[in-house]
Amino acid sequence: MPAAETPAPEGGAPAPPPLFTWQFASDPYPAYAWLREHAPVYRTTLPSGVEAWLVTRYADAKRVLADPRLSKNPLRHSAAAHARGRVGIPGERSADLMTHLLNIDPPDHTRLRRLVSAAFTPRRAAEFAPRVQELTDGLIDAFCARGSADLIHEFAFPLPIYAICDMLGVPPEDQDDFRDWAGMMIRHGGGPRGGVARSVKKIRTYLADLIHRKRENLGDDLISGLIRASDHGEHLTENEAAAMCFVLLFAGFETTINLIGNGTLALLRNPGERARLQGALAAGDEAMLHSGVEELLRYDGPVELATWRFATEPLTIDGQHVAAGEPVLVVLAAADRDPERFADPDRLDLTRRDNQHLGYGHGIHYCVGAPLARIEARTAIGTLLTRLPDLHLAVDPDELRWRGGLIMRGLRTLPVAFTPTAPIAPTAPAAPITPTAPTQ
């Protein structure tokens, strides 16, 4: 990932640290602290060649996330700016998957949000919790007797894939294909766009066929719920249903992988907080687990930058003039460590109060899948710490590598070791896919 050209801001302040290098990816927080202090609304050139504004302070970020003058529709990207680089999910336009909640504005967004919310309710997510626990135990059973594992590829990656496949209603015999396609998106997310685009097309073809089959035989699954959902007599079109299923998969599984991976690493690197949480779990008190997951979302969350927004008219953000059609990216990772909003923001505190982080966004585009992601994270992290109490890193922290990419923040691998234990579940899920070497 090449470093972006980042000219010094006006006023004689020193040039900022390099952004979007591999070194930056390992620990972006010092650079974000510099931007918050010296250039809180900062125009830079992204690795893709697109010029965009980065918003790093919490108060600005919260306003921008709810500002109706900023559109989610990529068609709002000015023609001149669009010529310098692409935005959005690779392949979604050619696969006719644009009409989802990450790409549209009111009133279409309002209609689709109501339809999706009718099917993907917090209650449905809560009812799915026992299945998440079953999947979690089965995956741990597959490696617990070995005494070592890569928690990304053997645990954090397959768990949300199994979960979203089950929730969508993907038949068990088809779930291997979904894991393969998801793995392609992860491996190529920070490299050539072609690998992601090919996976997107395969998913689109499969979803169209699955939705057609579900219409003929509705069941008790999320796709059937989306088909049944109506808003004043309106139903999702087949393209809309496919796009919504796609974005639930694309946005949902990678954020959960990163939440589990980043969160577990944060606990391993903060043994005092990890011991507090294990003590609470041993006493049967899960309150710290709930507040702890919220703190992990704030401290080193899975989404580094909120998805693309485009100015629909000239506007001013914290004194900076943004032209119509220019992209604006809210840096959630910077906003959630703003000392003007959070006391001692660089410290992990699993019992932090008033933790109104922006990890899942704010306003009308708040993540619809957040309830399920929270259940998966609480189950995964709580079960790991309970079943593998002496879990520890198997490599030096400096050897860990982070995946490239603009929006998400996640580890490539997380090698751990622990005292071997016996499996507890009678059977484990099918073995997760064996990933190839990540694209550099």
C-alpha positions, 0 to 999 in steps of 0.5 A: 500500500503506497503512502499517500501524499499529505501536504502540511496544513496551513499555519506553519504546523509540521507535516503529519505522519505518513498515512496509509502505509503498512507501518501506519496500519499497525498503529494508526492512533498516533497519526490520528492524534496528530490530525485531531490536534493540528488538522481535524478536517484534513484533505488527503490523497488515498492509496486508490488515488481518490482525494477525500476529507478525513474528519477526526474529532468526535463532535465533528464526526457525530455531526457529519454522520447525521448531516443530510447534505452528505449523501451515501450514493456513490453517484454523487461523487463528482465526475472529475474526482471519480476519474482519479479512483474508484469508491465503494465495494468492488464489483457491486455496480456490475453485479447490480447490487447497489440498492442497499443501505450503505449506498442510498439516501432518504426516502429510498433509505427510509423505505428499505430500512423499515423493510429490513428492520421488520425482518432483521430485528434485535429479537431475532438476533437474541433468539439466535444466541443459542446457535451462536454459542453452539457454533462457538463451542464447536469451533473451539472444540476443533483446536482446544486439544492442540494447545495452539491456534490461529484465532483469525482463520480458525475462529473469528473468520468462520464464526460469523460466516456460519452464523450469517449463513444460518440466519440467511437460510443458506442450506448447509451443503452450500455454505462451503461456497460462501466461506470460499467467496468470503475468504476471497473478499478478505484476502483481496480486500486490500489488494487487487480489486479483481478478486473481490469483484469475482466473488461479488458476482458469484455471490450475486448469482447464488443469492438470486437463485436462493431468493427465487427458491425461497419465494417458492418455499418460505421458511423461518430465516432472514431471506424469507423474512425479507421476502415477507416484509412489506411497508405500506404494501411495498415489498423488496424487489428481487434486486433489493433483497439480493443487495440487502443479503449481500451487504449483510454478508459483506459488512457483517462478517468482516466487522465481526471478524475484526471485533473478535480479533482486535478485541481478543488482542487488546485483552491479551495486551492488557492483562489487568483488564483481561483478569478483571473480566475473567474474574467477573465471568467466573463469578457468573457476572456478565455485566463487565462482558457487555460493557467490555465489548462496548469498550473494545469497540471504542478502543480498537474497533473493527471499522476504522473509517465510516463508509463513503459520504459525498457532499451534495452541495458546498459546505463547511466542516470545522472551517474547511470548505468542502466542494459539492461531489467531494468525498468525506470520510469519518475516521471512527478510530480517531473520533473514539479516542478523542480526549475531548469526549473520552477521559484517558482515551488510550487506556482500555477500561472495560467498565468505562461509563458513558461510552457513547462510541461511534463504532457502529455509526450514528444517525439513520445509517447506524448499523442494522446488524449491530445487535447480532455482532454484539451477541457474536462478540460477547459469546466468542470472547466470553467463551474463549476466556472461560474455556482457555483461561491461560490464552496468550500470544504465541508470537511477539506483538510486533510480528502481527500484521494487519490487513490492508484496506481503507474502511476495515481494521483487522488482523491477518492472523492471531497465533495463540497458545494455551493449555490443551483441554478436552472438547465439550461439544459432541460434534464440531462444525465443518472445518473452516476454509484453509486460507491462502497467503494474503495479498500484499 
